[in-house]
Amino acid sequence: MAWELTPITEVSSSESVVTTPYASVVEGDEYFEERLFADVWEDATDADKLKALKMATRSIDRLNFKGAKASSTQSLQFPRGEDTAVPQPIKDACCEEAFALLDGVQPDMEIENLGIVAEGFSSARTTYAKDVVLPHKVAGIASPISWRLLLPFLRSISTISLDRVS
């Protein structure tokens, strides 16, 4: 008797499939058109740019944003509230995050590398403070520029929201 394998098409709600990123490849091209040192973006294929933008969107969507989604049926975190479009800083943050990912920055590895207390080669030595962790790295965001663009939209970590369910 032969077994037939059926692919699983459902995805858990915590890790949804991003079909449309916050910024398109064309918007990314326009964004990096006037940026210095954008070779990483310019040298990437459109397919890799799209993958990076989708990964960036997933990273952004894991954060805790102020307000509520504009629609209960939307899969992404933006637009929010009364907005009907994704705010430009969110699109820009998506582009910056995609750029960092294309440049080889891996947030998971960055966090692991923070555990290094000291490195040395010959007379040169580097020491890292283990108790100082950059907030964007803890949040899983590769780009500090992206993080600065996202900050105004984020809830304070000391804020607790309670909803009454009837």
C-alpha positions in Angstrom: 0.0 0.0 0.0 1.4 3.4 -1.0 1.0 6.5 1.1 0.0 9.7 -0.6 1.5 12.8 1.0 -0.7 15.9 1.0 1.1 19.2 1.6 0.0 21.2 4.6 -1.3 24.6 3.4 -2.3 26.0 6.8 0.1 28.3 8.6 0.0 29.1 12.3 -1.4 32.5 13.2 1.9 33.6 14.8 3.9 33.2 11.6 1.7 34.1 8.7 2.7 34.0 5.0 3.4 37.4 3.6 2.1 37.7 0.1 2.4 41.5 -0.2 5.2 43.3 1.7 4.8 46.8 3.1 6.9 48.1 0.3 7.2 46.9 -3.3 10.4 46.2 -5.2 9.6 49.4 -7.3 9.2 51.4 -4.1 12.4 50.0 -2.8 14.2 50.9 -6.0 12.9 54.5 -5.7 13.8 54.6 -2.0 17.4 53.5 -2.6 17.8 55.6 -5.8 19.0 58.6 -3.8 20.8 56.8 -1.0 24.6 56.5 -0.8 26.2 53.0 -0.5 23.1 51.2 -1.8 25.1 48.8 -3.9 23.7 45.8 -2.0 20.2 46.7 -3.1 21.2 47.6 -6.6 23.1 44.4 -7.1 20.3 42.1 -5.9 17.9 40.5 -8.3 14.2 41.5 -8.2 13.4 38.1 -6.8 15.9 38.5 -3.9 14.6 42.0 -3.2 11.1 40.7 -3.0 12.1 37.9 -0.6 14.0 40.4 1.6 11.0 42.8 1.6 8.7 39.9 2.7 11.1 38.8 5.4 11.3 42.4 6.6 7.5 42.7 6.7 7.3 39.5 8.8 9.9 41.0 11.2 8.1 44.2 11.5 4.7 42.5 12.0 6.1 40.7 15.1 6.3 44.0 17.0 3.7 45.4 19.3 2.2 48.5 17.7 -0.1 51.2 19.1 -3.7 51.1 18.2 -5.7 48.5 16.3 -5.7 47.2 12.8 -7.8 49.2 10.4 -9.8 46.1 9.5 -10.3 42.8 11.4 -9.8 40.9 8.2 -6.4 42.3 7.2 -3.4 40.0 7.7 -0.7 42.6 8.2 -0.4 45.1 11.1 -0.8 48.1 8.8 -2.8 50.2 8.0 -4.0 50.9 11.6 -6.9 52.9 13.0 -8.5 55.3 10.6 -5.6 55.0 8.1 -6.4 53.5 4.7 -2.8 53.2 3.6 0.5 52.0 5.0 2.4 55.1 6.5 5.5 56.1 4.6 7.8 55.5 7.6 6.6 51.9 7.7 7.4 51.4 4.0 10.8 53.1 4.6 11.5 50.8 7.6 10.6 47.8 5.5 13.1 48.9 2.8 15.9 49.5 5.4 15.2 46.1 7.0 15.3 44.4 3.6 18.6 46.2 2.8 20.1 44.9 6.1 18.9 41.4 5.3 20.4 41.5 1.8 23.6 42.8 3.3 23.8 39.6 5.4 22.8 40.8 8.8 21.1 38.0 10.7 19.3 39.2 13.9 19.6 35.8 15.5 23.3 35.6 15.0 23.7 39.2 16.2 22.1 38.3 19.5 24.3 35.3 19.9 27.4 37.4 19.2 26.5 39.8 22.0 27.6 37.1 24.4 31.2 37.6 23.4 33.0 39.1 26.3 36.4 39.7 24.7 38.2 39.0 21.4 41.8 39.6 20.7 44.3 39.4 17.9 47.9 40.4 18.5 47.7 43.7 20.4 44.2 44.6 19.2 41.4 43.6 21.6 37.6 44.1 21.6 35.4 43.7 24.7 31.6 43.7 24.7 29.4 44.5 27.6 27.1 41.5 28.1 24.5 43.5 30.0 24.0 46.1 27.2 21.8 44.7 24.4 20.6 47.0 21.7 16.8 47.1 21.7 16.4 46.6 17.9 18.4 43.4 18.2 16.3 42.0 21.0 13.2 42.8 18.9 14.6 40.9 16.0 15.1 43.9 13.8 18.3 43.8 11.8 18.6 47.5 10.9 19.0 50.3 13.5 17.7 52.8 10.9 14.5 50.7 10.5 14.2 50.5 14.3 14.3 54.4 14.5 11.6 54.6 11.9 9.4 52.1 13.7 9.8 53.5 17.2 7.0 56.1 17.0 4.5 53.4 16.1 5.4 51.0 18.9 3.7 50.6 22.2 5.7 51.3 25.3 6.9 48.0 26.9 5.5 49.2 30.2 2.0 49.6 28.7 -0.5 46.9 29.5 -3.8 46.7 27.5 -6.7 44.9 29.0 -9.8 44.0 27.0 -13.1 42.7 28.5 -14.4 39.7 26.7 -18.1 39.0 27.2 
